Amino acid sequence: MRNEEVVGFLGYNIGKEAFAPAIYSAFRKVYSPFAALWRFFFYSFYLRFHLYYEEILQIAPIAVSEKVRGQGIGKLLLHEIEKLAKKMHIAKISLEVVDTNPSAQKLYERFGYMLIKRT
């Protein structure tokens, strides 16, 4: 938070336990109404039908407000989730990113995440 405004959010799950359940109002604080609705439905669908593995921390979703992108918020969120995984003795972190988000892909690659393309 900056000045009482949510500027970034990172949800995760380990196995079927989700840290951040899908709540539209949380997405609306970061995105425009349409973008928030689209992401809310995608994330709700993802949680319901995704295969889960107990030994992997799955990041879903990660969001940074458009107003503060490029200011290190995404880096901070990834750094903190990696510290949490280490504390919980979880060696693998997984996330998904769409091809149309090259800036996020570059951030993840800088953190050492490897691309595994799925079709």
C-alpha distances in whole Angstrom, upper triangle without the diagonal:
4,7,6,5,5,6,7,9,12,15,18,22,25,28,27,25,21,18,17,19,19,18,18,16,13,14,15,11,11,15,18,20,23,20,18,22,23,20,21,24,24,22,24,27,26,25,29,31,30,32,30,31,30,30,27,24,23,19,19,17,15,13,11,11,14,13,11,14,16,13,13,10,13,15,12,12,16,16,14,16,19,19,19,22,24,23,25,28,27,28,27,24,25,23,24,24,26,28,27,23,25,22,20,24,24,21,22,25,24,23,26,26,29,30,32,33,34,36
4,5,5,7,7,10,12,16,19,22,25,28,31,31,28,25,22,20,23,23,21,21,18,16,17,16,13,12,16,18,21,24,22,20,24,25,23,23,27,27,25,27,30,29,29,32,34,33,35,33,34,33,33,30,27,26,22,22,20,17,15,12,11,14,11,10,13,15,12,13,11,14,16,13,14,18,18,17,19,22,22,22,25,27,26,28,31,30,31,30,27,27,25,27,26,27,29,28,24,26,22,21,25,25,21,23,26,25,24,28,28,31,32,34,35,36,38
4,5,9,10,13,15,19,21,25,28,31,34,34,31,28,24,22,25,24,22,22,19,17,18,17,14,14,17,19,22,25,23,22,25,27,25,25,29,29,27,29,32,32,31,34,37,35,38,36,37,37,36,34,30,29,26,25,23,20,18,15,14,16,13,13,16,18,15,16,14,18,19,17,18,21,22,20,23,26,25,25,28,30,29,31,34,33,35,34,31,31,29,30,29,31,33,31,27,29,25,25,28,28,25,27,30,29,28,31,31,35,35,38,39,39,41
4,7,9,12,14,17,20,23,26,29,32,31,28,25,22,20,22,22,19,19,16,14,16,15,11,13,16,18,20,23,22,20,23,25,23,23,26,27,25,27,30,29,29,32,34,33,36,34,35,35,35,32,29,28,24,23,21,19,17,15,14,16,14,14,17,20,17,18,15,18,20,18,17,21,22,20,22,25,25,24,27,29,28,30,33,32,34,33,30,30,28,29,28,30,32,30,27,29,26,25,29,29,26,27,31,29,28,32,31,35,35,37,38,39,40
4,6,9,11,15,18,21,24,28,30,30,27,23,21,18,20,19,17,16,13,12,13,12,8,9,12,15,17,20,18,16,20,22,20,20,23,24,22,24,27,27,26,29,32,31,33,32,33,33,33,31,27,26,22,21,18,16,14,12,10,13,11,11,14,17,15,16,13,16,18,16,16,19,21,19,21,24,24,24,26,29,28,29,32,31,32,31,28,28,25,26,25,26,29,27,24,26,23,22,25,26,23,25,28,27,26,30,29,32,32,34,35,35,37
4,6,8,11,14,17,21,24,27,26,24,20,17,15,17,16,14,14,12,9,10,10,7,7,11,13,15,18,16,14,17,19,17,17,20,21,19,21,24,23,23,26,28,27,30,28,30,30,30,27,23,22,18,17,15,13,10,9,8,11,11,10,13,16,14,14,11,13,16,14,13,16,18,16,17,21,21,21,23,26,25,26,29,28,29,28,24,24,22,22,22,23,26,24,21,23,20,19,22,23,20,22,25,24,23,27,26,29,29,31,31,32,34
4,7,11,14,17,21,24,27,27,24,21,18,16,18,17,16,16,14,11,11,11,8,6,10,13,16,18,15,14,18,19,16,17,21,20,19,21,24,23,23,26,28,27,29,28,29,29,29,26,23,21,17,16,14,11,8,6,5,8,8,7,9,12,10,11,8,10,13,12,11,14,16,15,16,19,20,20,22,25,25,26,28,27,28,26,23,22,20,20,19,21,23,21,18,20,17,16,19,20,17,19,22,21,20,24,23,26,26,28,29,30,32
4,7,10,14,17,20,23,23,21,18,15,13,16,15,15,15,14,10,10,12,9,7,10,14,16,18,15,13,17,17,14,15,19,18,16,19,21,20,20,23,25,23,26,24,26,26,26,22,19,17,14,13,10,8,5,4,6,10,10,9,9,12,11,10,7,7,11,9,8,11,13,12,13,16,17,17,19,21,22,23,25,23,24,23,19,19,16,17,16,18,21,20,16,18,15,13,17,18,15,16,19,19,18,21,20,23,23,25,26,27,29
4,7,10,14,17,20,19,17,14,11,9,12,12,12,13,12,9,9,11,10,8,11,15,17,18,15,13,16,16,13,13,17,16,13,16,19,17,16,20,22,20,22,21,22,22,23,19,16,14,11,10,8,6,5,6,9,12,14,12,12,15,14,13,9,9,12,11,8,10,13,11,11,15,16,15,17,20,20,20,23,21,22,20,17,16,14,15,15,18,21,20,17,19,17,14,17,18,15,16,19,19,18,20,19,22,22,24,25,25,27
4,7,10,13,16,17,15,11,9,8,11,12,13,14,15,11,11,14,13,11,14,17,19,20,16,14,17,17,13,14,16,15,12,15,17,15,14,18,20,18,19,18,19,19,19,16,12,11,7,7,6,4,6,9,12,15,17,15,14,16,16,14,10,9,11,10,7,8,11,10,8,12,13,12,13,17,17,17,19,17,18,17,13,13,11,13,13,16,19,19,16,18,17,13,16,17,14,14,17,18,16,18,16,19,20,21,22,23,25
4,7,11,13,13,11,8,6,5,8,9,11,13,14,11,11,15,14,13,15,19,19,20,17,15,17,16,13,12,15,14,10,12,15,12,11,15,17,15,16,15,16,16,17,14,10,9,6,5,5,6,9,12,15,18,20,19,18,20,20,17,14,12,14,14,10,11,14,12,9,13,14,12,13,17,17,16,18,16,18,16,12,12,11,12,14,17,20,21,18,20,19,16,17,20,17,16,19,20,18,19,17,20,20,21,22,22,24
4,7,10,10,9,6,5,6,9,11,14,16,18,14,15,18,18,17,19,22,23,23,20,18,19,19,15,15,16,15,11,13,15,12,10,14,15,13,14,11,12,12,13,10,7,5,4,5,7,9,12,15,18,21,23,22,20,22,22,19,17,14,16,15,11,11,14,12,9,11,13,11,10,14,15,13,15,13,15,13,10,10,9,12,14,17,21,22,19,21,20,17,18,20,18,15,19,20,17,18,16,18,19,19,21,20,23
4,6,7,5,4,6,8,9,12,15,18,20,17,17,21,21,20,22,25,25,25,22,20,21,20,17,16,17,16,12,13,14,11,9,12,13,11,11,8,9,9,11,8,6,5,7,7,10,12,15,19,22,25,27,25,24,26,26,23,20,18,19,18,15,14,16,15,11,13,15,12,11,15,15,13,14,12,14,12,10,10,11,13,16,19,23,24,22,24,23,20,20,23,21,18,21,23,20,20,18,19,20,20,21,20,23
4,6,6,7,8,11,13,15,19,22,23,20,21,25,25,24,25,29,29,29,26,24,25,24,20,20,20,19,15,16,17,14,11,14,15,12,11,7,7,6,7,6,5,6,9,11,13,15,19,22,25,28,30,28,27,28,28,25,23,20,21,20,17,16,17,16,12,13,15,12,10,13,13,10,12,9,12,11,10,10,12,15,18,21,25,26,25,26,26,22,22,24,22,19,22,23,20,20,18,20,20,20,22,21,24
4,6,8,11,13,14,16,20,23,25,22,23,26,27,26,27,30,30,30,27,25,25,24,21,20,20,19,16,16,16,13,11,12,13,10,9,5,5,4,7,7,8,8,11,12,15,18,21,25,28,30,33,31,30,31,31,29,26,23,24,24,20,19,21,19,16,17,18,15,13,16,17,13,14,12,14,12,12,12,14,16,20,22,26,28,26,28,28,24,24,27,25,22,24,26,23,23,20,21,22,20,22,21,23
4,6,10,12,11,14,17,20,22,20,21,24,25,25,26,29,28,28,26,23,23,22,20,18,18,17,14,13,14,12,8,9,11,9,9,6,8,8,11,11,10,10,12,12,15,18,21,24,27,30,32,31,30,32,32,30,27,24,26,25,21,21,23,21,17,19,21,17,16,19,19,16,17,15,17,16,15,14,15,17,20,23,26,28,27,29,29,25,25,28,26,24,26,28,25,25,22,23,24,22,23,22,24
4,7,9,9,13,15,19,21,18,20,23,23,23,25,28,27,27,25,23,23,23,20,18,19,18,14,14,15,13,10,12,13,12,12,9,10,9,12,12,10,10,12,12,14,17,20,23,26,29,31,30,29,31,30,28,25,23,24,23,19,19,21,19,15,18,19,15,14,18,17,14,16,14,17,16,15,15,16,18,21,24,27,28,27,29,29,25,26,28,26,23,26,28,25,25,23,24,25,24,25,24,26
4,5,6,9,12,16,17,15,16,19,20,20,21,24,24,24,22,19,19,19,16,15,16,15,11,11,13,11,8,11,13,12,13,10,12,12,14,12,10,9,10,9,11,13,16,19,22,25,27,26,25,27,27,25,22,20,21,20,17,17,19,17,14,16,18,14,14,18,17,15,17,15,18,16,14,14,14,16,18,21,25,26,24,26,26,22,23,26,23,21,25,26,23,24,21,23,24,23,24,23,25
4,6,10,12,15,16,13,15,18,18,18,20,23,23,24,22,19,20,20,17,15,17,17,13,13,16,14,11,14,17,15,16,14,15,14,15,14,11,10,10,10,11,12,15,17,20,23,25,24,23,25,25,22,19,18,19,18,14,15,17,14,12,15,15,12,13,16,16,14,17,15,18,17,14,15,15,17,19,22,26,26,24,26,25,21,23,25,22,21,24,25,22,23,21,24,24,24,26,25,27
4,6,8,11,12,10,11,14,14,15,16,20,19,20,18,15,16,17,13,12,14,14,10,11,14,13,10,13,16,15,17,15,17,17,18,16,13,11,10,8,9,11,12,15,17,21,23,22,21,24,24,22,18,17,19,18,14,15,18,15,13,17,18,15,16,19,19,17,20,18,21,19,16,16,15,16,18,20,24,24,22,25,24,20,22,24,22,20,24,25,22,24,22,24,24,24,25,25,27
4,6,10,11,10,11,14,15,16,17,19,19,19,18,14,15,15,13,10,12,12,9,8,12,11,8,11,14,14,16,15,18,18,20,18,15,13,12,10,10,13,14,17,19,22,24,24,24,26,26,25,21,20,22,21,17,19,21,19,17,20,21,18,19,23,22,20,23,21,23,21,19,18,16,17,19,21,25,25,23,26,25,22,24,27,24,23,27,28,25,27,24,26,26,26,26,25,26
4,6,9,8,8,11,13,14,14,16,15,16,14,11,11,12,9,6,8,9,7,6,9,10,8,10,14,14,17,17,19,20,22,20,17,15,13,10,9,12,13,16,17,20,22,23,22,25,26,25,21,20,23,22,18,20,23,21,18,22,23,21,21,25,25,23,26,23,25,23,20,18,16,16,18,19,23,22,21,24,24,21,23,26,24,23,26,28,26,27,25,26,26,25,25,24,25
4,6,6,7,9,11,12,13,15,13,15,14,10,10,12,10,7,10,12,9,9,12,13,12,14,17,18,21,20,23,24,26,23,20,18,16,13,12,14,14,16,17,19,21,22,22,26,26,25,21,20,24,23,19,21,24,22,20,24,25,23,24,27,27,26,28,26,28,26,23,22,19,19,20,21,25,24,23,26,25,23,25,28,26,25,29,30,28,30,27,29,29,29,29,27,28
4,5,5,6,9,10,10,11,9,11,11,7,7,10,9,6,9,11,10,10,13,14,14,16,19,19,23,23,26,26,28,26,23,20,18,14,13,14,13,15,15,18,20,21,21,25,25,25,21,21,24,23,20,22,25,24,22,26,27,25,26,30,30,29,31,29,31,28,25,23,21,20,20,21,24,23,22,25,24,22,25,27,26,25,29,30,29,31,28,30,29,29,29,28,28
4,5,5,6,9,10,11,10,12,12,8,9,13,11,9,12,15,13,13,17,18,17,19,22,23,26,25,28,28,30,27,24,22,19,16,14,15,13,15,14,17,18,19,20,24,24,24,20,20,24,23,20,23,25,23,22,26,27,25,27,30,30,29,32,30,32,30,26,25,22,22,22,23,26,24,23,26,25,23,26,28,26,26,30,31,29,32,30,32,31,32,31,30,31
4,5,5,7,9,11,11,13,12,9,11,13,11,9,13,14,12,13,16,17,16,18,21,21,24,23,26,26,27,24,21,19,16,13,11,12,10,12,12,15,16,17,18,21,21,20,17,17,20,19,16,19,21,19,19,22,24,22,23,27,26,26,29,27,29,27,23,22,20,20,20,21,24,23,21,24,22,20,23,25,23,23,27,27,26,28,26,29,28,29,29,28,30
4,5,5,6,9,9,10,8,5,8,10,7,7,10,11,10,12,15,15,15,18,20,20,23,23,25,26,27,24,21,18,15,12,10,10,8,10,10,13,15,16,16,19,20,20,16,16,19,19,16,18,21,20,19,23,24,23,24,27,28,27,29,27,28,26,22,21,18,17,17,18,21,19,18,21,20,18,21,23,21,21,25,26,25,27,25,27,26,27,26,26,27
4,5,5,6,6,9,8,5,8,10,10,9,12,14,13,14,17,18,19,21,23,23,27,26,29,30,31,28,25,22,19,16,13,14,11,12,10,12,14,16,17,20,21,21,18,18,22,21,19,21,24,23,22,26,27,26,27,31,31,30,33,31,32,30,26,25,22,21,20,20,23,21,19,23,21,20,23,25,23,24,28,28,27,30,28,30,29,30,29,29,29
4,6,8,9,12,11,8,11,14,12,12,16,17,16,17,20,20,20,23,25,25,28,28,30,30,31,28,25,22,19,17,14,13,10,10,8,11,12,13,15,18,18,19,15,16,20,19,17,20,22,21,21,24,26,24,26,29,29,29,32,30,32,29,26,25,22,22,21,22,24,22,20,23,21,20,23,25,22,23,27,27,26,29,28,30,29,31,31,30,31
4,7,9,11,9,8,11,13,11,12,15,15,15,17,19,19,20,23,25,24,27,26,28,29,30,26,23,21,17,15,12,11,7,7,5,8,9,10,11,15,15,16,13,13,17,16,15,17,20,19,19,22,24,23,25,28,28,28,31,29,30,27,24,22,19,19,18,18,21,19,17,19,17,16,19,21,19,20,24,24,23,26,24,27,26,28,28,28,29
4,6,8,6,5,9,10,9,10,13,14,14,16,18,19,20,22,24,24,27,27,29,30,31,28,25,22,18,16,13,12,9,9,7,8,10,12,12,16,17,18,15,15,19,19,17,19,23,22,22,25,27,26,27,30,31,31,33,31,31,29,25,23,20,19,17,17,19,17,15,18,17,16,19,21,20,21,24,25,25,27,25,27,26,27,27,27,27
4,6,5,6,8,10,10,12,14,15,16,18,20,21,22,24,26,26,29,30,32,34,34,31,28,25,22,19,16,15,12,12,10,10,12,14,15,19,20,21,19,19,22,23,21,23,26,26,25,28,30,30,31,34,35,34,37,34,35,32,28,26,23,21,19,19,21,18,17,20,19,19,22,24,23,24,27,28,28,30,28,30,29,30,29,28,29
4,6,5,6,9,10,10,12,14,15,16,18,20,21,23,24,25,29,29,32,34,35,32,29,26,23,19,17,17,14,15,13,13,15,18,18,22,23,24,22,21,25,25,23,25,29,28,27,30,32,31,32,35,36,35,38,35,36,33,30,28,24,22,21,20,22,20,19,23,22,21,24,26,26,26,30,31,30,33,30,32,30,31,30,29,29
4,5,5,6,9,10,11,12,14,15,17,18,20,21,23,24,27,28,31,33,34,31,28,25,22,19,16,17,15,16,14,14,17,19,19,23,24,25,23,22,26,26,24,26,29,29,28,31,33,32,32,36,37,36,38,35,36,33,29,27,23,21,19,18,20,17,17,21,21,20,23,25,25,25,28,30,30,32,29,30,28,29,27,26,26
4,5,5,6,8,10,11,12,14,15,16,18,20,21,21,25,26,29,30,31,28,25,22,19,16,13,14,11,13,11,11,15,17,16,19,21,22,19,18,22,23,21,22,26,25,24,27,29,29,29,32,33,33,35,32,32,29,26,23,19,17,15,14,17,14,14,18,17,16,19,22,21,22,25,26,26,28,26,27,25,26,24,24,24
4,6,5,6,9,10,10,12,14,15,16,18,20,20,24,24,27,29,30,27,24,21,18,14,12,12,10,12,11,12,15,17,17,20,21,22,19,18,22,22,19,21,25,24,23,26,28,27,27,31,31,31,33,30,31,28,25,22,19,18,16,16,19,17,16,20,19,18,20,23,22,22,25,27,26,28,26,27,26,26,26,25,25
4,6,5,6,9,10,11,12,14,15,17,19,19,23,24,27,29,31,27,25,22,19,16,13,15,14,16,15,16,19,21,20,24,25,25,22,21,25,25,22,24,27,27,25,28,30,29,29,33,34,32,34,32,33,30,26,24,20,19,18,17,20,18,18,22,22,20,23,25,25,25,28,29,29,31,28,29,27,27,26,25,24
4,5,5,6,9,10,11,12,14,16,17,18,21,23,26,28,29,26,24,20,18,14,12,14,13,15,15,16,19,21,20,23,25,25,22,21,24,25,22,23,27,26,24,27,30,28,28,32,33,32,34,30,31,28,24,22,18,16,15,14,17,15,15,19,20,18,20,23,23,22,25,27,27,28,25,26,24,24,23,21,21
4,5,5,6,8,10,10,12,14,15,15,19,20,23,25,26,23,20,17,14,11,9,10,10,13,13,15,18,19,18,21,22,22,19,17,21,22,18,19,23,23,21,23,26,25,25,28,29,28,30,27,28,25,21,18,15,13,12,12,15,14,14,17,18,15,18,21,20,19,23,25,24,25,22,24,22,22,21,20,20
4,6,5,6,9,10,11,12,14,15,19,19,22,24,26,23,20,17,15,11,10,12,12,15,15,17,20,21,20,23,25,24,21,19,23,23,20,21,24,23,21,24,27,25,25,29,29,28,30,27,28,25,22,20,17,15,15,16,19,18,17,21,21,19,21,24,23,22,25,27,26,28,25,26,24,24,24,22,22
4,5,5,6,8,10,11,12,14,18,19,22,24,26,23,21,18,16,13,12,15,15,18,18,20,23,24,23,26,28,27,24,22,25,26,23,23,27,26,24,26,29,27,27,30,31,29,31,28,29,26,23,20,17,16,16,16,19,18,18,22,23,20,22,25,25,24,27,29,28,29,26,27,25,24,23,21,21
4,6,5,6,9,10,11,11,15,17,20,22,24,21,19,15,14,10,10,13,13,17,18,19,23,23,22,25,26,25,23,20,23,24,21,21,25,24,22,24,27,25,25,28,29,28,29,26,27,23,20,17,14,12,12,12,16,15,16,19,20,18,19,22,22,21,23,26,25,26,22,23,21,20,19,17,17
4,5,5,6,9,10,10,14,14,17,19,21,18,16,12,11,7,7,11,12,15,17,19,22,22,21,24,25,24,21,18,21,22,18,19,22,21,19,21,24,22,21,25,26,24,26,23,24,21,18,15,12,11,12,13,17,17,16,20,20,17,19,22,21,19,23,25,23,24,21,22,21,20,20,18,19
4,5,5,6,9,10,14,15,18,20,22,19,18,15,14,10,10,14,15,19,20,22,25,25,24,27,28,27,24,22,25,25,21,22,25,24,21,24,26,24,23,27,28,25,27,24,26,23,20,18,16,15,16,17,20,20,20,24,24,21,22,26,25,23,26,28,27,28,24,25,24,23,22,20,21
4,6,5,6,8,12,14,17,20,22,19,18,15,15,12,12,16,17,21,22,24,27,28,26,29,30,29,26,24,26,27,23,23,27,26,23,25,28,25,24,28,29,27,28,25,26,23,20,18,15,14,15,16,19,20,20,23,24,21,22,26,25,23,26,29,27,28,24,24,23,21,20,18,18
4,5,6,5,9,11,14,17,19,16,15,11,11,9,10,13,16,19,21,23,26,26,25,27,28,27,24,21,24,24,21,20,24,23,20,22,25,22,21,25,26,24,25,22,22,19,17,14,12,11,13,14,17,18,18,21,22,19,19,23,22,20,23,25,24,24,21,21,19,18,17,15,16
4,6,6,9,9,13,14,17,15,13,11,11,9,10,14,16,20,22,24,27,27,26,28,29,27,24,22,24,24,20,20,23,22,19,21,23,21,20,23,24,21,23,20,22,19,16,14,13,13,15,17,20,21,21,24,24,21,22,25,24,21,24,27,25,25,22,22,21,20,20,18,19
4,6,9,10,14,16,19,17,16,14,15,12,14,18,20,24,25,28,31,31,29,32,33,31,28,25,28,28,24,24,27,26,22,24,27,24,23,26,27,24,26,23,24,21,19,17,16,16,18,19,23,24,24,27,27,24,25,28,27,25,28,30,28,28,25,25,24,22,22,19,20
4,7,9,13,16,18,16,16,14,15,13,15,19,21,25,27,29,32,32,30,32,34,32,29,26,28,29,25,24,28,27,23,25,27,25,23,27,28,25,26,23,24,21,19,16,15,14,17,18,21,23,23,26,27,24,24,27,27,24,26,29,28,27,24,23,22,20,19,16,17
4,6,10,13,15,13,13,10,12,11,13,17,19,23,26,27,31,30,28,30,31,29,27,24,25,26,23,21,24,24,20,22,24,22,20,23,25,22,23,19,20,17,15,12,12,12,15,16,19,21,21,23,25,21,21,24,24,21,23,26,24,24,20,20,19,16,16,14,15
4,7,10,12,11,12,10,13,13,16,19,22,25,28,30,33,32,30,32,33,31,28,25,26,27,24,22,25,24,20,21,24,22,19,22,24,21,21,17,18,15,14,12,13,13,17,18,21,24,23,25,26,23,22,26,25,22,24,26,24,23,20,19,19,16,17,14,16
4,7,9,8,9,8,12,12,15,18,21,25,28,30,33,32,30,31,32,29,27,24,25,25,22,20,22,22,18,18,21,18,16,19,20,17,17,14,15,13,12,11,12,13,17,20,23,25,24,26,27,23,22,25,24,21,23,25,23,22,19,19,19,17,18,16,19
4,6,6,8,9,12,14,17,19,23,26,29,32,34,33,31,32,32,29,27,24,25,25,22,20,22,21,17,17,19,17,14,17,18,15,14,11,12,10,11,10,13,15,19,21,24,27,26,27,27,24,23,26,24,21,22,25,22,21,18,18,19,17,19,18,20
4,6,8,10,13,15,18,20,24,27,30,33,35,33,32,33,33,30,27,25,25,25,21,20,21,20,16,16,18,15,12,15,15,12,12,9,11,10,11,12,15,17,21,24,27,29,28,29,29,25,25,27,25,22,24,26,22,22,19,20,21,20,22,21,24
4,7,10,13,16,19,20,24,27,30,32,35,33,31,31,31,28,26,24,23,23,20,18,19,18,15,14,16,13,10,12,13,10,9,6,8,7,9,11,14,17,21,24,26,29,27,28,28,24,23,25,24,20,22,23,20,19,17,18,19,18,21,21,24
4,6,9,12,15,16,20,23,27,29,31,29,27,28,28,25,23,20,20,20,17,15,16,16,12,12,14,12,9,11,13,11,10,6,7,5,6,7,10,13,17,20,23,25,23,24,24,20,20,22,20,17,18,20,17,16,14,15,16,15,18,18,21
4,6,10,12,13,17,20,23,26,28,26,24,25,25,22,20,17,17,17,14,12,14,13,9,9,12,10,7,10,12,10,10,7,8,6,5,6,9,12,15,19,22,24,21,23,22,18,18,20,18,15,17,19,15,15,13,15,16,16,19,19,22
4,6,9,11,14,18,21,23,26,24,22,23,24,21,19,16,17,17,14,12,14,14,10,11,14,12,10,14,15,13,14,11,11,9,6,5,6,9,12,15,19,20,18,20,20,16,16,19,17,14,16,18,15,15,13,14,15,14,16,16,19
4,6,7,11,14,17,20,22,20,19,20,20,18,15,12,14,14,11,9,12,12,9,10,13,12,11,14,16,15,16,13,14,11,7,6,5,8,10,14,17,18,16,17,17,13,14,16,14,12,15,16,14,15,12,14,15,15,17,17,20
3,6,9,13,16,18,21,20,18,20,21,19,16,13,15,16,12,12,15,14,12,14,17,15,14,18,19,18,19,16,17,14,11,9,7,8,10,12,16,17,15,17,17,13,14,17,15,13,17,19,17,18,15,17,16,16,17,17,19
4,6,10,13,15,18,17,16,18,19,17,14,12,14,15,11,12,15,15,12,15,18,16,16,20,21,20,21,19,19,17,13,11,8,9,10,12,16,16,14,16,16,12,14,17,15,14,17,19,17,19,16,18,17,18,18,18,20
4,7,10,13,15,14,12,14,15,13,10,8,11,11,8,9,13,12,11,13,16,15,16,19,20,20,22,19,19,17,13,12,9,10,10,12,15,15,12,14,13,10,12,14,12,11,15,16,15,17,15,17,17,18,19,19,22
4,7,9,12,11,10,12,13,12,9,8,11,12,9,11,14,14,14,16,19,18,19,22,23,23,25,22,23,21,17,16,12,12,11,13,16,15,12,14,12,10,13,15,13,13,17,17,16,19,17,20,19,21,21,22,23
4,6,8,7,6,9,10,10,7,7,10,11,9,12,14,15,15,17,19,19,21,23,24,25,27,25,25,23,19,18,15,15,14,15,17,16,13,14,12,10,14,15,12,14,17,17,17,20,19,21,21,23,24,24,26
4,5,6,6,10,10,12,9,10,13,14,13,15,18,18,18,21,23,23,24,27,28,28,30,28,29,27,23,22,19,18,16,17,19,17,14,16,14,13,17,17,15,17,20,20,20,23,22,25,24,26,26,27,28
4,6,5,9,10,12,11,11,15,16,15,17,20,20,21,23,25,26,27,29,31,31,33,31,31,29,25,24,20,19,17,17,18,16,13,15,12,12,16,17,15,18,20,20,21,24,23,25,24,27,26,27,28
4,6,9,9,12,11,13,16,16,16,19,21,21,22,25,26,27,28,31,32,33,34,33,33,31,27,26,23,23,20,21,22,19,16,18,15,15,19,19,17,20,23,22,23,26,25,28,27,30,30,31,32
4,6,6,8,8,10,12,13,13,16,17,18,19,22,23,24,26,28,29,30,32,30,30,28,25,24,22,22,19,20,22,19,16,17,14,14,17,17,15,18,20,19,20,23,23,26,26,28,29,30,32
4,5,7,7,8,10,12,12,14,16,17,18,20,22,23,24,26,28,29,30,28,28,26,23,22,19,19,16,17,18,16,13,13,10,10,14,13,11,14,17,16,17,20,20,22,22,25,25,27,29
4,6,8,8,9,11,13,14,15,17,19,20,22,23,24,26,28,29,30,28,28,26,23,22,20,20,17,19,19,17,14,13,9,10,13,12,10,14,15,14,15,18,19,21,22,25,25,27,29
4,6,8,9,10,12,14,14,16,18,19,20,22,24,25,26,28,29,28,28,26,23,23,21,22,20,21,22,21,17,17,13,13,16,15,12,15,17,15,16,20,20,23,24,27,28,30,32
4,6,5,6,9,10,10,12,14,15,17,19,20,21,23,24,26,24,24,23,20,20,19,20,18,20,21,20,17,16,12,12,15,13,10,13,15,13,13,16,17,20,22,25,26,28,31
4,5,5,6,9,10,11,12,14,15,17,19,20,21,23,24,23,23,22,19,19,17,18,17,19,21,20,16,17,13,12,15,14,11,13,16,14,14,17,17,21,22,24,26,27,30
4,5,5,6,9,10,11,12,14,15,17,18,20,21,22,21,20,19,15,15,13,15,13,16,18,17,13,14,11,9,11,11,8,9,13,12,11,14,14,17,18,21,22,24,26
4,5,5,6,9,10,11,12,14,15,16,18,20,21,19,19,18,15,16,14,16,15,18,20,19,16,15,12,10,12,11,7,9,11,10,8,12,13,16,18,21,23,25,27
4,6,5,6,9,10,11,12,14,15,17,18,20,19,19,18,16,17,16,18,18,21,23,22,19,19,15,13,16,15,11,12,15,13,11,15,15,19,21,23,25,27,30
4,5,5,6,9,10,11,12,14,15,17,18,17,17,16,13,14,13,15,15,19,21,21,17,18,15,12,15,15,11,11,15,14,12,15,14,18,19,22,24,25,28
4,5,5,6,9,10,10,12,14,15,16,15,14,13,10,11,11,13,14,17,19,20,17,17,14,11,13,13,9,9,12,11,8,11,11,14,16,19,21,22,25
4,6,5,6,9,10,11,12,14,15,14,14,14,12,14,14,17,18,21,23,23,20,20,17,14,16,15,12,11,13,12,9,12,12,16,19,21,24,25,29
4,5,5,6,9,10,11,12,14,14,15,15,12,15,15,18,19,22,25,25,22,22,19,17,18,18,15,14,17,15,12,15,15,19,21,23,26,27,30
4,5,5,6,9,10,10,12,11,12,11,9,11,12,15,17,20,23,24,21,21,19,16,17,18,14,13,16,15,12,14,13,17,19,20,23,24,27
4,5,5,6,9,10,10,9,9,9,8,11,12,16,17,21,23,25,21,21,20,17,17,17,14,12,14,14,10,11,12,15,18,19,22,24,27
4,6,5,6,9,10,10,11,12,11,14,16,19,21,25,27,28,25,25,23,20,20,20,17,16,18,16,13,15,15,19,21,23,26,27,31
4,5,5,6,9,9,11,12,11,14,15,19,21,25,27,28,25,26,24,21,22,22,19,17,19,19,15,17,16,20,22,23,26,27,30
4,5,5,6,5,7,8,8,11,13,17,20,23,26,28,25,25,24,20,20,21,18,16,18,18,14,15,14,17,20,21,24,24,28
4,5,5,6,7,9,10,14,16,20,22,26,28,30,27,27,26,22,22,23,20,17,19,19,15,15,15,18,21,22,26,27,30
4,5,8,10,12,13,17,19,23,25,29,31,33,30,30,28,25,25,26,23,20,22,22,18,19,19,22,25,26,29,30,33
4,6,9,11,12,15,18,21,24,28,31,32,29,30,29,25,25,26,24,21,23,23,19,20,19,22,24,24,28,28,31
4,6,9,11,15,18,22,24,28,30,33,30,30,29,26,25,26,24,21,22,22,19,18,18,20,23,23,26,27,31
4,6,8,11,14,18,21,25,27,29,27,27,26,23,22,23,21,18,20,20,17,16,15,17,20,20,23,23,27
4,7,10,14,17,20,24,26,28,26,26,25,22,21,22,20,16,17,18,14,13,13,14,17,17,21,22,25
4,7,10,14,17,20,22,25,22,22,22,19,18,19,17,14,15,16,13,12,10,11,14,14,17,18,22
4,7,11,13,17,19,22,19,20,19,16,15,17,15,11,13,15,11,11,9,11,12,13,16,17,20
4,7,10,14,16,19,17,17,18,14,13,15,14,10,12,15,12,12,8,9,10,10,13,13,17
4,7,10,13,15,13,14,15,11,10,13,12,9,12,14,12,12,9,10,10,10,12,12,15
4,7,10,12,11,12,13,10,9,13,13,10,12,15,14,14,11,11,9,9,10,10,12
4,7,8,7,9,10,7,7,11,11,9,11,14,14,14,11,12,10,10,10,11,13
4,5,6,8,11,9,8,12,13,12,14,17,17,17,14,14,11,12,10,10,11
4,5,7,10,9,8,11,13,13,13,17,18,18,15,14,11,12,10,11,11
4,6,9,9,9,12,14,14,15,18,19,20,17,17,14,15,14,14,15
4,6,6,6,9,10,11,13,15,16,17,15,15,13,15,14,16,16
4,5,5,6,9,10,10,12,14,15,14,14,12,15,14,16,17
4,5,5,6,9,10,11,13,15,14,15,14,17,17,19,21
4,5,5,6,9,10,11,13,11,13,12,15,15,17,19
4,5,5,6,9,10,11,9,10,9,12,12,15,17
4,5,5,6,9,10,10,11,10,14,15,18,20
4,5,5,6,9,9,11,12,15,17,19,22
4,5,5,6,5,8,9,12,14,17,20
4,5,5,5,6,8,12,14,17,20
4,5,7,10,12,15,17,21,24
4,6,9,12,15,18,20,24
4,6,10,13,16,19,22
4,7,9,12,15,19
4,6,10,13,16
4,6,9,13
4,6,10
4,7
4
